[in-house]
Amino acid sequence: MRVRWCAAALALSAAVASSSAAADMRDAGAIDEEVARELVDMRNQAKAITRAGMTPEEARILEERNTAKYGNPLGPTADRIATGPPPGLS
């Protein structure tokens, strides 16, 4: 249950922050790739902060899954996202 709450809180806060950051960056003249890289970094920072409040076991489960799927314990990097979905996903 705790992991689900953390995921919901992360999704909400990341959505609010990324929407504002994306708008600010576009207003300042940033190109799509710059915006995307910043948003991926923000998302991964939010994941790291959220996981700091989890038990080691909860964090380990998520990090093992992401490492196996994306090669990064926090999830896909901007470069990984740019290359398309991981094998087996469409």
C-alpha positions as CSV (number, residue, x, y, z in Angstrom):
1,M,0.0,0.0,0.0
2,R,2.8,2.4,0.8
3,V,4.4,2.0,-2.6
4,R,1.1,2.8,-4.3
5,W,0.7,6.0,-2.3
6,C,4.2,7.0,-3.1
7,A,3.6,6.4,-6.7
8,A,0.4,8.4,-6.7
9,A,2.0,11.3,-4.9
10,L,5.0,11.2,-7.3
11,A,2.8,11.2,-10.3
12,L,0.8,14.2,-9.1
13,S,3.7,16.3,-8.0
14,A,5.7,15.4,-11.1
15,A,2.8,16.3,-13.4
16,V,2.4,19.7,-11.8
17,A,6.1,20.5,-11.7
18,S,6.8,19.3,-15.2
19,S,3.9,21.2,-16.7
20,S,5.1,24.5,-15.2
21,A,8.7,23.7,-16.1
22,A,7.9,22.8,-19.6
23,A,5.9,26.0,-20.1
24,D,8.6,28.2,-18.6
25,M,11.3,26.5,-20.8
26,R,9.3,26.9,-24.0
27,D,8.6,30.5,-23.1
28,A,12.4,31.0,-22.8
29,G,13.0,29.5,-26.2
30,A,14.0,25.9,-25.3
31,I,13.7,23.3,-28.0
32,D,11.7,20.1,-27.5
33,E,14.7,18.0,-26.8
34,E,15.9,20.4,-24.1
35,V,12.5,20.3,-22.5
36,A,12.2,16.6,-22.7
37,R,15.7,16.0,-21.1
38,E,14.8,18.4,-18.2
39,L,11.5,16.7,-17.6
40,V,13.1,13.2,-17.6
41,D,15.7,14.5,-15.1
42,M,13.0,16.0,-12.9
43,R,11.0,12.8,-12.9
44,N,14.1,10.7,-12.0
45,Q,15.0,13.1,-9.2
46,A,11.4,12.9,-7.9
47,K,11.7,9.1,-7.9
48,A,14.9,9.2,-5.9
49,I,13.4,11.5,-3.3
50,T,10.3,9.3,-3.1
51,R,12.4,6.1,-2.7
52,A,14.3,7.7,0.2
53,G,11.0,7.4,2.1
54,M,10.5,3.7,1.3
55,T,11.8,0.7,3.0
56,P,15.0,-0.7,1.5
57,E,13.0,-3.7,0.3
58,E,10.4,-1.5,-1.5
59,A,13.1,0.5,-3.2
60,R,15.1,-2.6,-4.1
61,I,12.1,-4.1,-5.9
62,L,11.6,-1.0,-8.0
63,E,15.3,-0.5,-8.7
64,E,15.8,-4.1,-9.8
65,R,12.8,-3.9,-12.2
66,N,14.0,-0.7,-13.7
67,T,17.6,-1.9,-14.0
68,A,16.5,-5.0,-15.8
69,K,14.1,-3.1,-18.1
70,Y,16.0,0.1,-18.7
71,G,19.6,-0.4,-17.5
72,N,19.1,2.4,-14.9
73,P,17.7,1.9,-11.3
74,L,15.6,5.1,-11.6
75,G,14.0,4.3,-15.0
76,P,14.7,5.3,-18.5
77,T,17.1,8.1,-19.3
78,A,16.2,10.8,-21.9
79,D,18.5,9.0,-24.4
80,R,16.6,5.7,-23.7
81,I,13.3,7.3,-24.2
82,A,14.4,8.9,-27.5
83,T,15.3,5.4,-28.9
84,G,11.7,4.2,-28.3
85,P,10.1,1.6,-26.1
86,P,12.1,-1.2,-24.5
87,P,11.9,-4.6,-26.3
88,G,8.5,-6.2,-25.8
89,L,6.6,-2.9,-25.4
90,S,4.8,-1.0,-28.1
